[in-house]
Amino acid sequence: MRIIVVGAAGKAGRAVTQLMGERGHDIITVGRTTGDVQYDISDEAQLARMWQHVGQVDAVVSAAGDVTYAPIDELTSDDFNAAWSQKVLAQINLVRTGLDHVSPRGSFTLISGVPSRDPVISATAAATVNGAVEAFVRAAAIEIAPRRINVVSPSVFTESLDDFGDFFPGFAPVDVADVARGFQKAIEGASTGEVITLP
Ligand SMILES: NC(=O)c1ccc[n+]([C@@H]2O[C@H](COP(=O)([O-])OP(=O)(O)OC[C@H]3O[C@@H](n4cnc5c(N)ncnc54)[C@H](OP(=O)(O)O)[C@@H]3O)[C@@H](O)[C@H]2O)c1
């Protein structure tokens, strides 16, 4: 398959790119400043140029989306706006604009995260936007068939425990290698509209 991976230089993105490469797929990596091609998917003009450059693919992967963690009384409207535009709207627009660039039975796999189903202190922005991404995926799935769409919703990564571990007391972390297998299930499997929770 020809697969485009947005956020391929990140922790999750690197693991997905490695696994899909080992599976023999042809990967195009994207980031704002990293990857084979550089585009910001939160900018619609850049997104249009990205599709023009990349052409047709069999699978679209997103492992991008920055969100601020802070107590609710410290989060600003700008923080929520940024979380919305980077994590939700950017991924929605990747799908919307990608519909004509994905093969008839191709797939989209987005990323969310555990706070939408299991909230923790300082993660209201993350919980909100992750829930929105998951709702979008469930709703889009019934309209874009036979193309498929799923979302991988991981716990805190083992590789991110130094940065985020204190926000997730008692949570089982997930290795990014296992996150990559969640993406593999979505890309090579048959499911659609699924929130793939990990671990
Ligand atoms: N870390 C965790 O423990 C954890 C747990 C659950 C869920 N998640 C979610 O998983 C996703 C990836 O997390 P991560 O820790 O792997 O992140 P990361 O290491 O910061 O990597 C993010 C990657 O996405 C690219 N990127 C970001 N915004 C972009 C944009 N607008 N357009 C194009 N590329 C963009 C970045 O490259 P450039 O800098 O070159 O743009 C970078 O390669 C995030 O949505 C995060 O919320 C993370």
The ligand as a MOL file (V3000), in Angstrom:
LIG
                    3D

  0  0  0     0  0            999 V3000
M  V30 BEGIN CTAB
M  V30 COUNTS 48 52 0 0 0
M  V30 BEGIN ATOM
M  V30 1 N 2.6440 11.2200 24.0870 0
M  V30 2 C 1.6790 10.5000 24.6640 0
M  V30 3 O 1.8630 9.8820 25.7420 0
M  V30 4 C 0.3420 10.3960 24.0080 0
M  V30 5 C -0.6310 9.5350 24.5370 0
M  V30 6 C -1.8730 9.4490 23.9050 0
M  V30 7 C -2.1330 10.1930 22.7550 0
M  V30 8 N -1.1550 11.0150 22.2740 0 CHG=1
M  V30 9 C -1.4320 11.7810 21.0530 0
M  V30 10 O -0.6690 11.2110 20.0130 0
M  V30 11 C -0.3040 12.2170 19.0700 0
M  V30 12 C 1.2010 12.1530 18.8380 0
M  V30 13 O 1.8580 12.2960 20.0640 0
M  V30 14 P 3.4660 12.2420 20.1170 0
M  V30 15 O 3.8340 12.2580 21.5640 0
M  V30 16 O 3.9610 11.1630 19.2140 0 CHG=-1
M  V30 17 O 3.7800 13.6890 19.5110 0
M  V30 18 P 5.1700 14.3100 19.0560 0
M  V30 19 O 6.3040 13.4220 19.4510 0
M  V30 20 O 5.1430 15.7280 19.5100 0
M  V30 21 O 5.0580 14.2670 17.4670 0
M  V30 22 C 4.0830 14.9780 16.7710 0
M  V30 23 C 4.4680 14.9670 15.2990 0
M  V30 24 O 3.4570 15.5960 14.5380 0
M  V30 25 C 4.0040 16.5720 13.6570 0
M  V30 26 N 2.9860 17.6190 13.5990 0
M  V30 27 C 2.4140 18.2700 14.6550 0
M  V30 28 N 1.5030 19.1380 14.2280 0
M  V30 29 C 1.4890 19.0600 12.8760 0
M  V30 30 C 0.7660 19.7200 11.8540 0
M  V30 31 N -0.1430 20.6790 12.1440 0
M  V30 32 N 1.0070 19.4020 10.5720 0
M  V30 33 C 1.9050 18.4430 10.2610 0
M  V30 34 N 2.6320 17.7720 11.1880 0
M  V30 35 C 2.4260 18.0830 12.4770 0
M  V30 36 C 5.3330 16.9750 14.2980 0
M  V30 37 O 6.3460 17.2620 13.3420 0
M  V30 38 P 6.7650 18.7890 13.0230 0
M  V30 39 O 7.2370 19.3700 14.3190 0
M  V30 40 O 7.7810 18.6730 11.9430 0
M  V30 41 O 5.4840 19.3750 12.5590 0
M  V30 42 C 5.7510 15.6700 14.9950 0
M  V30 43 O 6.4760 14.8350 14.1260 0
M  V30 44 C -0.8110 13.5600 19.6490 0
M  V30 45 O -2.0510 13.8530 19.0620 0
M  V30 46 C -0.9980 13.2500 21.1200 0
M  V30 47 O -2.0060 14.0410 21.7160 0
M  V30 48 C 0.0660 11.1210 22.8450 0
M  V30 END ATOM
M  V30 BEGIN BOND
M  V30 1 1 1 2
M  V30 2 2 2 3
M  V30 3 1 2 4
M  V30 4 1 4 5
M  V30 5 2 4 48
M  V30 6 2 5 6
M  V30 7 1 6 7
M  V30 8 2 7 8
M  V30 9 1 8 9
M  V30 10 1 8 48
M  V30 11 1 9 10
M  V30 12 1 9 46
M  V30 13 1 10 11
M  V30 14 1 11 12
M  V30 15 1 11 44
M  V30 16 1 12 13
M  V30 17 1 13 14
M  V30 18 2 14 15
M  V30 19 1 14 16
M  V30 20 1 14 17
M  V30 21 1 17 18
M  V30 22 2 18 19
M  V30 23 1 18 20
M  V30 24 1 18 21
M  V30 25 1 21 22
M  V30 26 1 22 23
M  V30 27 1 23 24
M  V30 28 1 23 42
M  V30 29 1 24 25
M  V30 30 1 25 26
M  V30 31 1 25 36
M  V30 32 1 26 27
M  V30 33 1 26 35
M  V30 34 2 27 28
M  V30 35 1 28 29
M  V30 36 1 29 30
M  V30 37 2 29 35
M  V30 38 1 30 31
M  V30 39 2 30 32
M  V30 40 1 32 33
M  V30 41 2 33 34
M  V30 42 1 34 35
M  V30 43 1 36 37
M  V30 44 1 36 42
M  V30 45 1 37 38
M  V30 46 2 38 39
M  V30 47 1 38 40
M  V30 48 1 38 41
M  V30 49 1 42 43
M  V30 50 1 44 45
M  V30 51 1 44 46
M  V30 52 1 46 47
M  V30 END BOND
M  V30 END CTAB
M  END
